[in-house]
Amino acid sequence: MITYCLTKVKKIFVILLAVLASTISIHAQELEAKVTINHQQVGNTTRTDVFETLQQKIESFLNEHTWTSMHFRENERIRCNFAITVNTYSDTDNSFKCAMTLTVSRPVYNSTYTTTTYLTKDNSFDFNFQLTDQLEYQGPDRLESNLVAMLA
């Protein structure tokens, strides 16, 4: 299980690194992430607050973390849309089994429109999350949770 998670972490990390690296030749950019969580497939759960909190914490983690040492204007940010579909959720062990579609777009230089630079779907976006969890990235050697590892 850990080997599988680390493989997924490496895959997503390489993808995001490639997207960020592809923009460095023009200007390095930070993220403008939007996260949507669809939990309708879970059925009757009394814990809808966990989905709202998860969405807010992921969005804050991605948007507020400084990924580069450069400063950027709002219109220079790379736009990322994370569409997470929760297939199963267990409130006893706080486990989520999800599918995630990531769409990345960036502004076209000297224009008002964007272009999609990357699109992928991960049908095994599985992790554990509790309401009290803090999503913190402290470098690739100090990954506190598999959710942070997959997002960073």
C-alpha positions in Angstrom: 0.0 0.0 0.0 2.8 2.5 0.9 4.7 1.6 -2.3 1.6 2.2 -4.3 0.9 5.5 -2.6 4.5 6.6 -3.1 4.3 5.7 -6.8 1.2 7.8 -7.2 2.8 10.7 -5.3 5.8 10.6 -7.6 3.6 10.5 -10.6 1.5 13.6 -9.6 4.6 15.4 -8.3 6.4 14.9 -11.7 3.3 16.1 -13.6 2.9 19.3 -11.5 6.7 19.9 -11.7 6.6 19.5 -15.5 3.7 21.9 -15.8 5.5 24.5 -13.6 8.8 23.9 -15.4 7.2 24.5 -18.7 6.2 28.0 -17.7 9.6 29.0 -16.3 11.0 29.9 -19.7 8.4 32.6 -20.0 7.7 33.4 -16.3 7.4 31.1 -13.3 3.9 31.2 -11.9 2.0 30.3 -8.8 -1.3 28.4 -8.7 -4.9 29.6 -8.7 -6.6 26.4 -7.7 -10.4 25.7 -7.6 -11.5 22.5 -5.9 -15.0 21.0 -6.3 -16.0 17.9 -4.3 -18.9 15.8 -5.5 -20.1 13.5 -2.7 -23.5 12.6 -4.0 -22.4 9.0 -4.6 -21.7 8.5 -0.9 -25.4 8.4 -0.2 -26.8 9.2 3.2 -24.1 10.6 5.4 -24.6 13.0 8.2 -21.1 14.3 7.8 -21.4 16.8 5.0 -19.2 19.2 7.0 -16.2 17.0 6.3 -16.6 17.5 2.5 -16.9 21.3 2.8 -13.9 21.4 5.1 -11.9 19.2 2.8 -12.6 21.4 -0.1 -11.7 24.6 1.8 -8.4 23.1 3.2 -7.3 21.7 -0.2 -8.0 25.0 -1.9 -6.2 27.0 0.8 -3.2 24.6 0.7 -2.7 24.9 -3.0 -3.4 28.7 -3.3 -1.6 29.9 -0.1 1.6 27.8 -0.2 4.5 29.5 -1.9 5.7 27.0 -4.5 8.4 29.2 -6.0 10.6 32.1 -4.8 9.1 34.5 -7.3 6.2 37.0 -7.0 3.4 37.1 -9.5 0.4 39.1 -10.4 -3.0 37.6 -10.1 -3.5 37.3 -13.9 -0.2 35.3 -14.2 -1.2 32.4 -12.1 -1.6 28.9 -13.4 -5.3 27.9 -13.1 -5.9 24.4 -11.8 -9.3 22.8 -11.4 -9.5 19.8 -9.2 -12.8 17.9 -9.6 -12.9 15.3 -6.9 -15.7 12.7 -6.9 -16.0 10.8 -3.6 -17.0 7.2 -4.4 -16.9 6.0 -0.8 -16.3 7.6 2.5 -15.9 5.9 5.9 -16.4 8.1 9.0 -15.0 5.4 11.2 -11.5 5.5 9.8 -11.8 8.8 7.8 -10.9 7.1 4.5 -11.9 8.5 1.2 -11.9 6.6 -2.1 -12.2 9.1 -4.9 -11.6 9.9 -8.5 -9.9 13.2 -9.4 -9.8 15.1 -12.6 -7.1 17.7 -12.8 -7.3 20.4 -15.5 -4.5 22.9 -15.7 -4.6 26.0 -17.9 -2.4 29.0 -18.1 -2.7 32.5 -19.5 -1.7 33.0 -23.1 1.0 35.7 -23.2 -0.3 39.2 -24.1 -3.9 38.1 -24.4 -7.1 37.7 -22.3 -7.6 34.0 -22.8 -6.1 30.8 -21.4 -5.1 27.5 -22.9 -5.4 24.0 -21.3 -1.9 22.7 -20.8 -2.7 19.5 -18.9 -5.7 17.2 -18.3 -5.6 14.0 -16.4 -8.0 11.7 -14.4 -6.9 9.6 -11.5 -9.5 6.9 -10.6 -7.5 5.9 -7.4 -7.3 9.2 -5.6 -7.6 7.6 -2.1 -6.6 9.2 1.2 -7.5 9.7 4.8 -8.7 13.0 6.2 -10.2 14.3 9.4 -11.7 17.7 10.1 -8.7 18.6 12.4 -6.1 17.7 9.9 -3.7 20.5 8.8 -2.4 20.2 5.2 1.2 21.3 5.4 4.0 20.7 2.9 7.5 20.7 4.4 9.4 19.4 1.4 9.5 16.1 -0.5 11.3 14.3 2.3 8.8 15.2 4.9 5.3 14.2 3.7 2.9 14.0 6.6 0.0 12.5 4.8 -0.8 10.8 1.5 -3.3 13.6 0.6 -0.5 16.2 1.0 1.9 14.0 -1.0 -0.6 13.7 -3.9 -1.4 17.4 -3.9 2.2 18.7 -3.5 
